[in-house]
Amino acid sequence: ACNNIIQLNRNGTLDSSFSFSNDYVRGVTSLAFDSIFNVVVGGYLLYQSRFSYNGVGRINTNGLTDSGFSPNSFGDNSVASIDIQPDGKIIAAGSFTSYSNFRRNRIVRLNRNGSVDGSFNPNFGANTWINKVIHLANGKVLIAGDFITYNRLRKVRLARLNSDASLDTTFNLGTGPNRNVLSMLVLPSGKILICGSFDTV
């Protein structure tokens, strides 16, 4: 029996040293690990060992709750993707429109303790879902999803942001994909693979 998250050994057997024990978890959609290999979990609603995490939680390498991480609420909407920068800051993206009392349309950056990073402000942000977020080595951020605009400028389903969450207008995909982008991958060459339900770009 398991509850949404397990850790496997290299040969596929269950890693019994990873003791993820929780009372309630629903809709885990994303995992990422930081420089000390703590795991950040993204999803809809998480409740672990008396700690309530709405959207994002962090667990130690042994699977137990990291009590030093105290995120605020994403409301009733979900986190679809998370990525962790080399400095430990966490970028979360999804369908949410706020984080605690801050307006954050579909993307937010958190400090290591779970507080909002005010230097990353998307303003109007994406008009609808972001499905995938990836930070780049130069500090910029790629987002992909089903959005049509970012900061009220037309950017169809794939965009690149500056390190402060403003739109990088030098990245221009033209009319973009005709339908949803579900995921993407940045190759060592810098080229970007995208996949989803589109059939023209």
C-alpha distance (Angstrom), angle and dihedral (degrees) to the residues before:
residue distance angle dihedral
A1 . . .
C2 3.79 . .
N3 3.77 137.9 .
N4 3.81 112.0 -131.5
I5 3.82 98.7 -65.2
I6 3.80 129.2 63.9
Q7 3.79 134.1 158.1
L8 3.79 120.7 -135.0
N9 3.78 130.5 -156.9
R10 3.78 118.4 -122.6
N11 3.81 91.3 -93.2
G12 3.82 92.8 52.8
T13 3.80 98.5 -102.0
L14 3.79 121.0 130.5
D15 3.81 115.9 -87.9
S16 3.82 102.3 -133.8
S17 3.84 91.9 -170.2
F18 3.80 89.3 70.4
S19 3.80 103.1 81.9
F20 3.77 105.3 -174.9
S21 3.78 100.4 173.9
N22 3.78 118.9 171.9
D23 3.75 142.0 156.6
Y24 3.77 98.6 -140.7
V25 3.76 135.7 6.3
R26 3.79 127.1 165.1
G27 3.77 132.6 178.8
V28 3.82 104.6 -0.2
T29 3.80 104.0 -171.2
S30 3.78 107.3 163.2
L31 3.81 143.0 29.4
A32 3.80 131.1 -170.6
F33 3.79 134.5 164.5
D34 3.80 129.8 -142.9
S35 3.80 131.9 -140.6
I36 3.81 92.5 -77.4
F37 3.82 91.5 44.4
N38 3.78 97.8 -109.3
V39 3.80 108.0 151.0
V40 3.79 122.2 -125.6
V41 3.79 113.3 -154.7
G42 3.81 123.0 -156.4
G43 3.77 128.4 -167.9
Y44 3.76 145.5 99.9
L45 3.79 106.8 -60.0
L46 3.78 129.9 -6.1
Y47 3.78 129.0 -174.9
Q48 3.77 116.9 174.5
S49 3.79 130.1 171.3
R50 3.81 94.9 -25.4
F51 3.83 91.9 -45.4
S52 3.79 114.2 116.3
Y53 3.80 115.2 -151.2
N54 3.77 118.2 179.3
G55 3.79 106.3 -160.4
V56 3.82 103.1 -19.3
G57 3.79 134.5 40.1
R58 3.80 135.8 165.4
I59 3.79 128.7 -138.8
N60 3.78 131.1 -170.0
T61 3.80 123.5 -115.3
N62 3.82 89.5 -91.4
G63 3.82 91.9 55.8
L64 3.80 96.6 -106.4
T65 3.81 123.8 128.5
D66 3.80 117.3 -84.1
S67 3.81 101.1 -133.4
G68 3.82 90.9 -168.5
F69 3.79 90.0 71.6
S70 3.81 113.4 80.2
P71 3.80 111.0 171.3
N72 3.78 123.1 -177.1
S73 3.80 126.4 -129.4
F74 3.80 128.1 -66.6
G75 3.81 89.1 -165.5
D76 3.78 117.6 -131.6
N77 3.79 96.3 -33.2
S78 3.76 128.8 92.5
V79 3.78 140.8 -114.6
A80 3.81 111.0 -127.6
S81 3.80 101.0 178.3
I82 3.78 139.5 17.2
D83 3.79 132.7 -172.2
I84 3.79 130.0 -178.0
Q85 3.79 123.3 -141.4
P86 3.83 121.6 -140.8
D87 3.84 88.8 -103.6
G88 3.81 89.9 59.0
K89 3.79 96.7 -107.2
I90 3.80 113.9 141.0
I91 3.80 124.8 -135.0
A92 3.80 113.2 -158.4
A93 3.80 125.4 -173.0
G94 3.78 135.1 177.4
S95 3.80 140.8 100.6
F96 3.83 98.8 -42.1
T97 3.81 122.8 116.6
S98 3.79 100.5 -164.3
Y99 3.77 142.7 28.9
S100 3.78 112.8 -152.0
N101 3.82 103.7 -48.9
F102 3.79 94.8 -23.2
R103 3.80 122.7 98.6
R104 3.78 105.6 -126.4
N105 3.78 111.8 163.3
R106 3.80 106.4 -149.7
I107 3.82 97.0 -39.7
V108 3.80 135.6 63.2
R109 3.80 137.4 161.7
L110 3.80 119.2 -139.7
N111 3.78 131.0 -160.6
R112 3.79 118.0 -123.8
N113 3.80 91.7 -91.4
G114 3.82 93.2 53.6
S115 3.81 98.0 -102.0
V116 3.79 119.5 132.1
D117 3.80 117.6 -92.6
G118 3.79 103.3 -131.2
S119 3.81 92.8 -164.9
F120 3.82 89.3 69.9
N121 3.81 105.7 65.8
P122 3.82 119.7 161.2
N123 3.84 92.7 -174.7
F124 3.83 103.8 -163.2
G125 3.81 90.1 2.1
A126 3.80 122.7 178.8
N127 3.79 117.9 -12.9
T128 3.80 92.8 -136.6
W129 3.81 142.3 -1.4
I130 3.79 125.8 -14.1
N131 3.80 109.0 -158.9
K132 3.80 101.1 -178.6
V133 3.80 136.8 24.0
I134 3.82 127.3 -173.8
H135 3.81 127.4 179.1
L136 3.80 116.9 -141.9
A137 3.80 129.3 -141.6
N138 3.81 91.7 -109.7
G139 3.81 91.5 58.0
K140 3.78 96.1 -101.6
V141 3.81 122.9 124.7
L142 3.81 131.4 -137.1
I143 3.80 119.9 -149.6
A144 3.79 128.7 -172.3
G145 3.80 132.2 179.5
D146 3.78 142.4 96.8
F147 3.81 98.7 -50.8
I148 3.80 123.1 125.7
T149 3.81 99.6 -167.7
Y150 3.78 137.8 31.9
N151 3.79 117.6 -162.9
R152 3.81 86.1 -7.2
L153 3.81 91.5 -61.7
R154 3.79 118.2 117.8
K155 3.81 109.4 -101.5
V156 3.78 110.9 152.5
R157 3.82 115.7 -144.6
L158 3.81 96.8 -48.4
A159 3.80 128.5 59.2
R160 3.78 142.0 153.2
L161 3.79 121.9 -133.8
N162 3.78 131.8 -158.6
S163 3.80 119.1 -119.0
D164 3.83 90.7 -91.5
A165 3.85 91.9 53.3
S166 3.80 94.2 -105.0
L167 3.80 115.8 135.6
D168 3.81 117.5 -89.4
T169 3.80 99.6 -137.1
T170 3.83 92.5 -171.5
F171 3.84 89.1 74.0
N172 3.80 105.0 78.8
L173 3.78 123.0 172.5
G174 3.78 95.3 174.1
T175 3.80 112.5 -140.9
G176 3.81 90.3 -8.4
P177 3.82 128.8 -155.4
N178 3.81 115.0 -21.7
R179 3.81 93.2 -134.9
N180 3.79 143.0 21.0
V181 3.83 122.3 -39.6
L182 3.80 108.6 -147.4
S183 3.79 102.9 179.9
M184 3.79 144.7 -6.4
L185 3.78 142.0 -166.5
V186 3.80 130.8 -153.5
L187 3.81 112.6 -139.4
P188 3.83 122.9 -145.3
S189 3.82 87.3 -105.3
G190 3.81 89.7 60.6
K191 3.80 93.1 -110.6
I192 3.80 116.1 134.8
L193 3.81 125.8 -131.9
I194 3.79 114.8 -157.4
C195 3.80 130.0 -175.4
G196 3.78 136.2 -178.4
S197 3.79 141.9 102.8
F198 3.83 97.4 -45.6
D199 3.80 124.4 113.0
T200 3.80 100.4 -174.7
V201 3.82 132.3 43.4
